[in-house]
């Protein structure tokens, strides 16, 4: 049996979504930040048994989180905090810090 065409199309749709959001937020956030947010939103839904609505759910939650990031006075400040001498942090670590900061400010 072949792979379900809806399941096979989901990663392509997520990539298209990432490209659209990267273009939309190009002047506000880095491409890596946008990719990280989309991947973090997609990850819990990546094994959904019914993948039809996964791209819609990922887009909604990604846009919500990106809007929250852009409302901060300086969303890149989290990238520079606690550098520990390393050139950069993994996007997952940065994203966790963003979530914590947003939760504290809410």
LUMSENU-697682 format. One line per field, with one value per atom (N, C-alpha, C, O, CB): residue number from 1; atom name; chain; residue in three letters; x, y, z. Coordinates in Angstrom, 3 decimals. Glycine has a CB too. Layout:
// residues N
pos <- c(NUM ...)
site <- c(CA ...)
unit <- c(A ...)
code <- c(ALA ...)
x <- c(X ...)
y <- c(Y ...)
z <- c(Z ...)
//
This chain:
// residues 106
pos <- c(1 1 1 1 1 2 2 2 2 2 3 3 3 3 3 4 4 4 4 4 5 5 5 5 5 6 6 6 6 6 7 7 7 7 7 8 8 8 8 8 9 9 9 9 9 10 10 10 10 10 11 11 11 11 11 12 12 12 12 12 13 13 13 13 13 14 14 14 14 14 15 15 15 15 15 16 16 16 16 16 17 17 17 17 17 18 18 18 18 18 19 19 19 19 19 20 20 20 20 20 21 21 21 21 21 22 22 22 22 22 23 23 23 23 23 24 24 24 24 24 25 25 25 25 25 26 26 26 26 26 27 27 27 27 27 28 28 28 28 28 29 29 29 29 29 30 30 30 30 30 31 31 31 31 31 32 32 32 32 32 33 33 33 33 33 34 34 34 34 34 35 35 35 35 35 36 36 36 36 36 37 37 37 37 37 38 38 38 38 38 39 39 39 39 39 40 40 40 40 40 41 41 41 41 41 42 42 42 42 42 43 43 43 43 43 44 44 44 44 44 45 45 45 45 45 46 46 46 46 46 47 47 47 47 47 48 48 48 48 48 49 49 49 49 49 50 50 50 50 50 51 51 51 51 51 52 52 52 52 52 53 53 53 53 53 54 54 54 54 54 55 55 55 55 55 56 56 56 56 56 57 57 57 57 57 58 58 58 58 58 59 59 59 59 59 60 60 60 60 60 61 61 61 61 61 62 62 62 62 62 63 63 63 63 63 64 64 64 64 64 65 65 65 65 65 66 66 66 66 66 67 67 67 67 67 68 68 68 68 68 69 69 69 69 69 70 70 70 70 70 71 71 71 71 71 72 72 72 72 72 73 73 73 73 73 74 74 74 74 74 75 75 75 75 75 76 76 76 76 76 77 77 77 77 77 78 78 78 78 78 79 79 79 79 79 80 80 80 80 80 81 81 81 81 81 82 82 82 82 82 83 83 83 83 83 84 84 84 84 84 85 85 85 85 85 86 86 86 86 86 87 87 87 87 87 88 88 88 88 88 89 89 89 89 89 90 90 90 90 90 91 91 91 91 91 92 92 92 92 92 93 93 93 93 93 94 94 94 94 94 95 95 95 95 95 96 96 96 96 96 97 97 97 97 97 98 98 98 98 98 99 99 99 99 99 100 100 100 100 100 101 101 101 101 101 102 102 102 102 102 103 103 103 103 103 104 104 104 104 104 105 105 105 105 105 106 106 106 106 106)
site <- c(N CA C O CB N CA C O CB N CA C O CB N CA C O CB N CA C O CB N CA C O CB N CA C O CB N CA C O CB N CA C O CB N CA C O CB N CA C O CB N CA C O CB N CA C O CB N CA C O CB N CA C O CB N CA C O CB N CA C O CB N CA C O CB N CA C O CB N CA C O CB N CA C O CB N CA C O CB N CA C O CB N CA C O CB N CA C O CB N CA C O CB N CA C O CB N CA C O CB N CA C O CB N CA C O CB N CA C O CB N CA C O CB N CA C O CB N CA C O CB N CA C O CB N CA C O CB N CA C O CB N CA C O CB N CA C O CB N CA C O CB N CA C O CB N CA C O CB N CA C O CB N CA C O CB N CA C O CB N CA C O CB N CA C O CB N CA C O CB N CA C O CB N CA C O CB N CA C O CB N CA C O CB N CA C O CB N CA C O CB N CA C O CB N CA C O CB N CA C O CB N CA C O CB N CA C O CB N CA C O CB N CA C O CB N CA C O CB N CA C O CB N CA C O CB N CA C O CB N CA C O CB N CA C O CB N CA C O CB N CA C O CB N CA C O CB N CA C O CB N CA C O CB N CA C O CB N CA C O CB N CA C O CB N CA C O CB N CA C O CB N CA C O CB N CA C O CB N CA C O CB N CA C O CB N CA C O CB N CA C O CB N CA C O CB N CA C O CB N CA C O CB N CA C O CB N CA C O CB N CA C O CB N CA C O CB N CA C O CB N CA C O CB N CA C O CB N CA C O CB N CA C O CB N CA C O CB N CA C O CB N CA C O CB N CA C O CB N CA C O CB N CA C O CB N CA C O CB N CA C O CB N CA C O CB N CA C O CB N CA C O CB)
unit <- c(A A A A A A A A A A A A A A A A A A A A A A A A A A A A A A A A A A A A A A A A A A A A A A A A A A A A A A A A A A A A A A A A A A A A A A A A A A A A A A A A A A A A A A A A A A A A A A A A A A A A A A A A A A A A A A A A A A A A A A A A A A A A A A A A A A A A A A A A A A A A A A A A A A A A A A A A A A A A A A A A A A A A A A A A A A A A A A A A A A A A A A A A A A A A A A A A A A A A A A A A A A A A A A A A A A A A A A A A A A A A A A A A A A A A A A A A A A A A A A A A A A A A A A A A A A A A A A A A A A A A A A A A A A A A A A A A A A A A A A A A A A A A A A A A A A A A A A A A A A A A A A A A A A A A A A A A A A A A A A A A A A A A A A A A A A A A A A A A A A A A A A A A A A A A A A A A A A A A A A A A A A A A A A A A A A A A A A A A A A A A A A A A A A A A A A A A A A A A A A A A A A A A A A A A A A A A A A A A A A A A A A A A A A A A A A A A A A A A A A A A A A A A A A A A A A A A A A A A A A A A A A A A A A A A A A A A A A A A A A A A A A A A A A A A A A A A A A A A A A A A A A A A A A A A A A A A A A A A A A A A A A A A A A A A A A)
code <- c(UNK UNK UNK UNK UNK UNK UNK UNK UNK UNK UNK UNK UNK UNK UNK UNK UNK UNK UNK UNK UNK UNK UNK UNK UNK UNK UNK UNK UNK UNK UNK UNK UNK UNK UNK UNK UNK UNK UNK UNK UNK UNK UNK UNK UNK UNK UNK UNK UNK UNK UNK UNK UNK UNK UNK UNK UNK UNK UNK UNK UNK UNK UNK UNK UNK UNK UNK UNK UNK UNK UNK UNK UNK UNK UNK UNK UNK UNK UNK UNK UNK UNK UNK UNK UNK UNK UNK UNK UNK UNK UNK UNK UNK UNK UNK UNK UNK UNK UNK UNK UNK UNK UNK UNK UNK UNK UNK UNK UNK UNK UNK UNK UNK UNK UNK UNK UNK UNK UNK UNK UNK UNK UNK UNK UNK UNK UNK UNK UNK UNK UNK UNK UNK UNK UNK UNK UNK UNK UNK UNK UNK UNK UNK UNK UNK UNK UNK UNK UNK UNK UNK UNK UNK UNK UNK UNK UNK UNK UNK UNK UNK UNK UNK UNK UNK UNK UNK UNK UNK UNK UNK UNK UNK UNK UNK UNK UNK UNK UNK UNK UNK UNK UNK UNK UNK UNK UNK UNK UNK UNK UNK UNK UNK UNK UNK UNK UNK UNK UNK UNK UNK UNK UNK UNK UNK UNK UNK UNK UNK UNK UNK UNK UNK UNK UNK UNK UNK UNK UNK UNK UNK UNK UNK UNK UNK UNK UNK UNK UNK UNK UNK UNK UNK UNK UNK UNK UNK UNK UNK UNK UNK UNK UNK UNK UNK UNK UNK UNK UNK UNK UNK UNK UNK UNK UNK UNK UNK UNK UNK UNK UNK UNK UNK UNK UNK UNK UNK UNK UNK UNK UNK UNK UNK UNK UNK UNK UNK UNK UNK UNK UNK UNK UNK UNK UNK UNK UNK UNK UNK UNK UNK UNK UNK UNK UNK UNK UNK UNK UNK UNK UNK UNK UNK UNK UNK UNK UNK UNK UNK UNK UNK UNK UNK UNK UNK UNK UNK UNK UNK UNK UNK UNK UNK UNK UNK UNK UNK UNK UNK UNK UNK UNK UNK UNK UNK UNK UNK UNK UNK UNK UNK UNK UNK UNK UNK UNK UNK UNK UNK UNK UNK UNK UNK UNK UNK UNK UNK UNK UNK UNK UNK UNK UNK UNK UNK UNK UNK UNK UNK UNK UNK UNK UNK UNK UNK UNK UNK UNK UNK UNK UNK UNK UNK UNK UNK UNK UNK UNK UNK UNK UNK UNK UNK UNK UNK UNK UNK UNK UNK UNK UNK UNK UNK UNK UNK UNK UNK UNK UNK UNK UNK UNK UNK UNK UNK UNK UNK UNK UNK UNK UNK UNK UNK UNK UNK UNK UNK UNK UNK UNK UNK UNK UNK UNK UNK UNK UNK UNK UNK UNK UNK UNK UNK UNK UNK UNK UNK UNK UNK UNK UNK UNK UNK UNK UNK UNK UNK UNK UNK UNK UNK UNK UNK UNK UNK UNK UNK UNK UNK UNK UNK UNK UNK UNK UNK UNK UNK UNK UNK UNK UNK UNK UNK UNK UNK UNK UNK UNK UNK UNK UNK UNK UNK UNK UNK UNK UNK UNK UNK UNK UNK UNK UNK UNK UNK UNK UNK UNK UNK UNK UNK UNK UNK UNK UNK UNK UNK UNK UNK UNK UNK UNK UNK UNK UNK UNK UNK UNK UNK UNK)
x <- c(0.843 0.000 0.893 1.915 -0.962 0.499 1.265 0.912 -0.066 1.021 1.714 1.461 0.228 -0.040 2.682 -0.504 -1.674 -1.219 -0.266 -2.434 -1.901 -1.479 -1.630 -0.846 -2.287 -2.613 -2.776 -1.600 -1.100 -4.106 -1.155 -0.008 1.261 2.082 0.175 1.431 2.626 2.639 3.710 2.708 1.464 1.380 1.584 1.881 0.044 1.430 1.534 2.912 2.966 1.243 4.028 5.333 5.532 6.126 6.470 5.051 5.144 4.330 4.768 4.666 3.163 2.306 2.947 2.860 0.919 3.580 4.261 5.435 5.682 4.759 6.155 7.249 6.723 7.318 8.032 5.621 5.006 4.556 4.730 3.802 3.981 3.572 4.785 4.735 2.844 5.860 7.083 7.587 7.990 8.168 7.566 8.012 7.130 7.635 8.019 5.819 4.895 5.100 5.157 3.451 5.212 5.384 6.748 6.866 5.218 7.761 9.084 9.037 9.632 10.123 8.335 8.189 7.356 7.670 7.537 6.311 5.443 6.151 5.908 4.223 7.021 7.694 9.161 9.950 7.598 9.523 10.928 11.525 12.698 11.056 10.746 11.292 11.200 11.681 10.568 10.594 10.415 11.192 11.700 8.964 11.284 11.923 12.849 12.668 10.867 13.833 14.740 14.036 13.067 16.036 14.533 13.965 14.103 13.213 14.652 15.205 15.406 14.374 13.904 16.814 14.028 13.015 11.662 10.956 12.919 11.302 10.019 9.996 9.012 9.764 11.071 11.144 11.009 10.309 12.472 11.674 11.595 10.202 9.754 12.529 9.513 8.138 7.233 6.438 7.603 7.345 6.499 6.795 5.873 6.721 8.073 8.425 7.932 7.457 9.937 8.045 7.547 6.033 5.512 7.952 5.332 3.874 3.488 2.464 3.254 4.312 4.017 4.363 3.673 4.779 5.416 5.928 4.857 4.775 7.028 4.038 3.043 1.978 1.330 2.363 1.802 0.765 1.320 0.565 0.016 2.629 3.259 2.810 2.893 4.742 2.344 1.896 0.383 -0.125 2.538 -0.330 -1.795 -2.348 -1.886 -2.393 -3.327 -3.926 -4.720 -4.779 -4.822 -5.327 -6.088 -5.405 -5.645 -7.623 -4.558 -3.718 -4.369 -3.712 -2.489 -5.639 -6.282 -6.200 -5.977 -7.714 -6.375 -6.431 -5.117 -5.032 -7.524 -4.106 -2.825 -2.251 -1.861 -1.829 -2.186 -1.624 -2.396 -1.793 -1.590 -3.705 -4.517 -4.227 -4.075 -6.020 -4.149 -3.861 -2.457 -2.247 -4.015 -1.503 -0.129 -0.053 0.623 0.826 -0.742 -0.715 -1.325 -0.779 -1.470 -2.439 -3.099 -2.201 -2.009 -4.424 -1.658 -0.830 0.485 0.991 -0.546 1.042 2.281 2.059 2.852 2.821 0.986 0.701 0.469 0.912 -0.528 -0.217 -0.450 0.867 1.078 -1.348 1.745 3.027 3.927 4.643 3.738 3.902 4.717 4.212 5.008 4.705 2.900 2.350 2.793 3.134 0.822 2.792 3.241 4.710 5.104 3.022 5.511 6.931 7.144 8.016 7.673 6.358 6.557 6.003 6.351 5.909 5.168 4.651 5.676 5.554 3.406 6.677 7.739 8.537 8.663 8.665 9.068 9.851 11.092 11.476 10.251 11.732 12.899 12.896 13.453 14.217 12.278 12.184 13.527 13.635 11.291 14.559 15.863 16.646 17.697 16.672 16.160 16.899 17.087 18.091 16.181 16.128 16.244 17.362 17.893 14.932 17.729 18.818 20.160 21.109 18.807 20.248 21.504 21.676 22.795 21.622 20.603 20.685 21.348 21.163 19.286 22.102 22.696 23.465 23.256 21.621 24.338 25.037 26.049 26.387 25.733 26.536 27.485 28.695 29.310 26.789 29.039 30.184 29.933 30.831 31.297 28.760 28.448 28.029 27.477 27.333 28.289 27.945 26.435 25.946 28.532 25.695 24.238 23.614 24.272 23.773 22.367 21.618 20.767 20.491 20.736 20.364 19.418 18.093 17.754 19.249 17.366 16.101 15.109 14.265 15.503 15.202 14.282 14.512 13.558 14.451 15.760 16.069 15.587 15.035 17.563 15.796 15.346 13.831 13.265 15.845 13.186 11.727 11.177 10.180 11.211 11.821 11.378 11.490 10.608 12.203 12.564 12.725 11.651 11.147 14.113 11.306 10.257 8.936 8.202 10.130 8.629 7.377 7.335 6.300 7.198 8.447 8.497 8.317 7.573 9.824 9.002 8.885 7.467 6.944 9.859 6.844 5.462 4.506 3.557 5.034 4.742 3.879 4.000 3.014 4.225 5.204 5.403 4.758 4.260 6.882 4.769 4.206 2.691 2.058 4.802 2.104 0.647 -0.078 -1.307 0.271)
y <- c(-1.172 0.000 1.242 1.282 -0.006 2.248 3.496 4.422 4.217 4.199 5.421 6.420 7.230 7.486 7.347 7.625 8.466 9.788 10.406 8.705 10.217 11.436 12.663 13.605 11.624 12.667 13.800 13.864 14.949 13.687 12.705 12.665 13.110 13.814 11.257 12.709 13.074 14.564 15.161 12.259 15.172 16.584 17.516 18.696 16.867 17.012 17.870 18.527 19.745 17.060 17.797 18.488 19.539 20.585 17.469 19.284 20.289 21.523 22.648 19.707 21.319 22.425 23.210 24.437 21.911 22.509 23.178 24.002 25.105 22.136 23.487 24.244 25.499 26.571 23.364 25.363 26.530 27.555 28.760 26.093 27.069 27.953 28.677 29.882 27.155 27.949 28.550 29.645 30.715 27.478 29.382 30.385 31.629 32.751 29.791 31.435 32.574 33.407 34.635 32.089 32.727 33.449 34.132 35.227 32.497 33.507 34.127 35.415 36.418 33.166 35.390 36.600 37.652 38.841 36.259 37.226 38.163 38.855 40.031 37.440 38.132 38.670 39.007 39.131 37.682 39.153 39.371 40.607 40.604 39.487 41.649 42.878 42.900 43.841 44.080 41.886 41.859 40.747 40.946 41.716 39.575 38.417 37.737 37.856 37.422 37.029 36.304 35.073 34.574 35.894 34.603 33.404 32.198 31.348 33.120 32.119 30.999 31.003 29.946 31.047 32.178 32.279 31.816 31.070 33.717 32.257 31.857 30.351 29.690 32.610 29.800 28.350 27.597 26.587 27.970 28.084 27.420 27.422 26.416 28.070 28.540 28.631 27.671 26.953 30.082 27.654 26.758 25.298 24.498 27.008 24.951 23.564 23.175 22.058 23.369 24.092 23.797 23.625 22.828 24.903 24.355 24.209 22.940 22.323 25.431 22.556 21.373 20.071 19.065 21.441 20.090 18.868 18.050 16.843 19.226 18.650 17.823 17.224 16.238 18.653 17.817 17.347 16.506 16.068 18.522 16.277 15.606 14.166 13.638 15.641 13.524 12.133 11.995 10.944 11.312 13.039 13.007 11.914 11.746 14.385 11.183 10.122 10.692 10.089 9.240 11.838 12.498 13.836 14.798 12.685 13.909 15.091 16.235 17.235 14.691 16.104 17.108 18.521 19.466 16.745 18.685 20.014 20.449 21.545 20.059 19.606 19.928 21.254 22.091 18.800 21.480 22.760 23.977 25.006 22.785 23.876 24.991 25.255 26.406 24.703 24.199 24.353 24.909 25.756 23.012 24.426 24.911 26.384 27.168 24.077 26.760 28.162 29.063 30.121 28.339 28.645 29.457 29.647 30.768 28.809 28.547 28.670 29.389 30.116 27.289 29.195 29.888 31.386 32.168 29.359 31.789 33.228 33.854 34.973 33.463 33.143 33.657 33.867 34.916 32.699 32.890 32.996 34.047 34.756 31.644 34.156 35.174 36.580 37.500 34.955 36.740 38.035 38.398 39.550 38.019 37.423 37.667 38.073 38.963 36.419 37.429 37.782 39.201 39.915 36.807 39.607 40.934 42.036 43.202 41.010 41.702 42.700 43.088 44.148 42.189 42.263 42.578 43.752 43.919 41.350 44.552 45.709 45.276 45.943 46.557 44.173 43.664 42.146 41.589 44.255 41.454 39.999 39.297 38.132 39.504 39.975 39.325 39.323 38.687 40.000 40.020 40.081 38.696 38.431 40.984 37.820 36.470 35.693 34.748 35.729 36.076 35.408 35.770 34.990 35.764 36.930 37.407 37.121 37.184 38.866 36.812 36.523 35.169 34.247 36.550 35.052 33.780 33.103 31.921 32.850 33.836 33.269 32.202 31.359 34.362 32.206 31.200 31.050 29.985 29.858 32.109 32.047 31.322 31.240 31.406 30.803 30.098 31.102 32.157 29.043 30.774 31.674 31.825 32.936 31.157 30.748 30.830 29.666 28.667 30.832 29.810 28.759 28.013 28.513 29.345 26.830 26.137 26.881 27.491 24.641 26.823 27.552 27.027 27.780 27.448 25.757 25.205 25.856 26.155 23.676 26.070 26.712 28.149 28.614 26.660 28.843 30.223 30.281 31.129 30.865 29.383 29.365 29.107 29.710 28.302 28.217 27.972 29.239 29.538 26.844 29.980 31.232 32.236 32.981 31.824 32.249 33.159 32.789 33.664 33.121 31.509 31.072 31.449 31.899 29.561 31.274 31.622 33.126 33.572 31.160 33.895 35.365 35.814 36.705 36.054 35.203 35.575 35.166 35.890 34.928 34.035 33.598 34.537 34.809 32.161 35.023 35.944 37.295 37.942 36.125 37.721 39.033 39.015 40.070 39.550 37.828 37.734 37.883 37.827 36.429)
z <- c(0.000 0.000 0.000 0.686 1.220 -0.772 -0.846 0.296 1.015 -2.177 0.440 1.477 1.119 -0.055 1.661 2.115 1.916 1.296 1.770 3.264 0.239 -0.451 0.444 0.330 -1.736 1.322 2.242 3.207 3.507 3.024 3.695 4.604 3.896 4.483 5.176 2.648 1.890 1.571 1.461 0.597 1.420 1.056 2.248 2.061 0.417 3.457 4.640 4.757 4.923 5.899 4.681 4.783 3.691 3.952 4.713 2.477 1.415 1.770 1.534 0.075 2.327 2.725 3.867 3.909 3.139 4.777 5.893 5.358 5.845 6.948 4.373 3.780 3.075 3.183 2.793 2.362 1.714 2.759 2.573 0.841 3.849 4.939 5.520 5.765 6.043 5.736 6.261 5.326 5.781 6.462 4.038 3.066 3.099 3.054 1.657 3.178 3.230 4.487 4.427 3.166 5.627 6.885 6.949 7.499 8.071 6.401 6.364 5.564 5.958 5.766 4.445 3.628 4.363 4.305 2.268 5.043 5.759 6.915 7.182 6.278 7.594 8.772 8.506 9.442 9.914 7.242 6.874 7.523 7.895 5.378 7.662 8.250 9.773 10.404 7.687 10.369 11.819 12.523 13.627 12.133 11.886 12.506 11.510 10.298 13.025 12.023 11.134 10.568 11.142 11.884 9.453 8.826 9.747 9.794 7.478 10.475 11.397 12.520 12.942 11.985 12.997 14.047 13.534 14.213 14.568 12.338 11.751 11.519 11.851 10.421 10.955 10.724 12.040 12.112 10.028 13.078 14.379 14.957 15.507 15.344 14.841 15.350 14.586 15.193 15.235 13.270 12.465 12.806 12.963 10.948 12.922 13.260 14.648 14.851 13.178 15.600 16.945 16.967 17.748 17.907 16.129 16.042 15.291 15.584 15.354 14.324 13.518 14.251 14.088 12.203 15.046 15.668 16.409 16.183 16.626 17.281 17.989 17.066 17.417 19.056 15.897 14.974 13.832 12.965 14.407 13.821 12.686 12.508 11.399 12.841 13.548 13.454 13.541 13.929 14.545 13.186 13.261 12.347 11.219 12.875 12.837 12.028 10.869 9.798 12.884 11.072 10.008 9.755 10.484 10.397 8.731 8.532 7.762 7.472 7.827 7.429 6.584 7.141 6.383 6.381 8.440 9.033 9.680 10.233 10.052 9.616 10.238 9.722 10.536 9.988 8.407 7.943 8.445 8.747 6.433 8.536 9.017 10.492 10.900 8.805 11.287 12.712 12.939 13.807 13.432 12.150 12.274 11.889 12.555 11.395 10.819 10.398 11.474 11.786 9.065 12.028 13.053 14.277 14.748 13.471 14.782 15.984 15.695 16.549 16.571 14.501 14.133 14.042 14.567 12.802 13.379 13.265 14.637 14.893 12.367 15.509 16.859 17.588 18.198 17.655 17.532 18.234 17.596 18.303 18.249 16.278 15.608 15.944 16.131 14.079 16.018 16.420 17.825 18.094 16.340 18.722 20.089 20.105 20.858 20.960 19.283 19.218 18.715 19.212 18.323 17.739 17.164 18.059 17.877 15.798 19.000 19.927 20.970 21.585 20.602 21.183 22.145 21.618 20.406 22.397 22.495 22.068 21.300 20.339 23.275 21.697 20.988 21.076 22.022 21.572 20.106 20.173 20.073 20.455 19.087 19.569 19.439 20.735 20.817 18.369 21.751 23.007 23.606 24.268 24.000 23.375 23.911 23.237 23.819 23.752 22.017 21.330 21.952 21.874 19.851 22.560 23.100 24.584 25.093 22.861 25.285 26.710 26.928 26.133 27.355 27.976 28.385 27.257 26.983 28.891 26.615 25.462 25.851 25.020 24.697 27.067 27.556 26.638 26.593 27.705 25.909 25.027 23.724 22.885 25.724 23.535 22.292 21.232 21.548 22.513 19.989 18.886 18.766 18.562 17.561 18.887 18.796 19.551 19.841 17.318 19.855 20.537 19.523 18.433 21.670 19.895 19.033 19.096 20.110 19.455 18.023 17.950 18.981 19.466 16.543 19.315 20.313 21.674 22.392 20.419 22.022 23.295 23.316 24.313 23.569 22.224 22.121 22.199 22.889 20.817 21.494 21.496 22.900 23.296 20.525 23.647 25.027 25.856 26.661 25.674 25.664 26.398 26.007 26.847 26.149 24.728 24.263 24.914 25.375 22.720 24.954 25.570 27.042 27.534 25.410 27.755 29.168 29.347 30.221 29.794 28.516 28.611 28.321 28.991 27.638 27.325 26.987 28.096 28.395 25.657 28.694 29.784 30.987 31.672 30.194 31.235 32.349 32.086 33.007 32.621 30.825 30.511 30.389 30.391 29.234 30.282 30.130 31.435 31.468 29.506)
//
